């Protein structure tokens, strides 16, 4: 992919700058106050099924790389109180919006949703079923901390209809695990996979991270090999986002030293090579799946898109977010709940929704969003759409000269070499983008 060290150095010096992840456009850093649910209801088409995101912001210990909105608790008391508030939030939303809303997917994120007592998860699902028309084909997903999974929990989750799980693996190397404060031996993951299989659950995603302290090319290669041995249906391979100005605990990792950009790029290329040689199909920039997986089928049908969970085969373009910090995604914008736990509980107790900021997209924003989605999901965009929306023609010219992109008579393509810099290409169509430090993590 990269011919020599000089090429790598040149590209990194020019393009490894702070860049949004573009799980939304505009990025969440541009959300603002003054946006409320009513701004989206007039265009909310109830005839199309929606997805629901439920945020459970609790963990039993702090992983030092973590960039999520989460809180460390040692017992179920705070979780019980939170779930009561969340259930009330769902009820308030239902009263505001009315009935006849079909649901085709439910996703539990966090935090560590499986840290919550199983009865709380079941109660939330029952409230959703009471409040919406959950389709018989609805898929229920859950992000999980393997350290808080047991055979009993897995069997229970299977019984209540949760059919897809995403495990936070990150890295299998013991020294890396010590550095990031997340000890979970390979044998623990192997046992989880056995229990999933016994419960009839075969759709498992592994999250891996490159760029962590104490990682080397050899350790990353070993983690990729060991992950493949367990044959998950999907893998997501993310570059570590070091944002200590947002998550102060990440400073704890700096004493170990972090791999530089060149090593990180080589790590990403190495893992990608390992996974594709093992039969996994690349999806977008950082996802991989077995050829028969729904995500690959969606890619073949040109229907893969991005939401706040990354690449998805979920056909719904509306995601209703419930819980602290949760983001709802509508056809014409975004609405985010407060990240302040006291404010969240207070607003819900008063019978009002806890949204605090958002973004209402203009027609130009919608066009730009499509271009960015096309670039990140398909690595090309129609030149007709590009011409009148280019934010910086000079930046595109530089990218073309460096063989990151090609521009034909009707299409802008990201080259194989350029896929690592796809978010940089996307930023050329983002008029709000400013490559400032302490705003976004770097591209690589």
C-alpha positions, 0 to 999 in steps of 0.5 A: 500500500505504501511504497517506502518510508519517505512516502509514509513520512510525507503523508503523515506530515501533511495529513495526520492532523486532528480530524472528526470521526464523522459518525455524524455530520456536522460533528457533535462538537458543532451541536449547540443549544436552542434545538429541541424535539419539536424541530424534528417532529414535522419531518418525522415519518412514522411510516418508516421503522426507527432504531432505538439506542439505550445508554447505560453509563456505568462500569465497575472500573475505569479503563484508562483509554476510555473516551465514553460518557461513563461513571464507575460504581461499585453496586447496583443502587445507582444503576437502579435509580438511573434505570427508573429515570430512563424508563420515565424518559421513554414514557415522556417521549411516547407521550410527546410523539404519540403511537404507531412508531415501529422499531426494527433495532435496539442497541444497548451501549455504554459504559458496560450495559452488561454490568447492570443487573439482568432484571434492569435490562429486561425492564427497559426492553419491556418498557420499549415494547409497551411504548412502541411497536417492536417488530417481530424481526427486531434485532437487539444488540448489546455492547459488553465488557467480557469481565462482567459476562457469565454463562448465566447472563449470556443465557438470560440475554438470549432468552429475552431476545438479544441476538448480537453482542459486541465485546470490548477486546482492545488487545490480548497482550498482558502488558498492554492490558495492565497499562490500560487497566483492563485485565481480561485474559484470552481464556476469558474471551474464549470461554465467553465465545463458548457460552455464546455458542451454547446459547445459539448466539453467533453474531459477535463483534470484537472491538480492537484498538491500535495505538495503545501504550506498550503495543508493538507491531509484534504484539498487535500482530499476535492480537489479530491472530488470536482474535481470528482464532475465535472467529467472531462474525465482525471486527472493528479496528479503531485507532486509539483516540487520545483526547486528554483535554476531554478525558483527563484520565487518559493522561495516565497512559502517557507515562508509558509512551504512545506509539507514534503516527508512523508506527500506528499507521503500520499497525493498522496496515498490519492488522488489516492484512492479517484480517483480510488474509484470514477471510474477513471482508473489509467494510469501510475504513475500519470494520471487517466481517465474514463474507456471509455477514449482514454487514457485508451483504449490505455493502454488496447492496450499497446500503451500508451507512454510518451512525454513532455506532459506526458502520451499520447495515441498519436501514433506519435513518432515525435513531431515538436515543434514551439515557444520559448523553444519548444522541437521537438522529433524525433525517434533518439533524441531531438532538443530544441529552445532557451529560449532567446526571443531576440535570438529567434526573431533574428534568425527567422528574419534572416530566420534560425531556432532557435534551440540551443541544443539537443541530438542525441541518440545512439543505446544504448540510444534507448534501454535504452529509451524503458526500461524506457518507459516500466517501467513508462508506464507498470511497467515492462521491459523484463529481456533480455533487462535489463541484459546488460543495468543495470547501478547499480546492487546494486541499483536494489538489494536494490530495490528488497530487499525493495519490490519495484521491483521483478525480475523473469526469464524473466521480471523486475516488479515494485510492487504496493508499488513500483509504487510511486518510478517508476522514481527511478527504471527507473534511474537505467538504466540511465547512465547519472543520477547523484542524485545531488541537484539543478538538479532535483526535488525529487522523491516524 
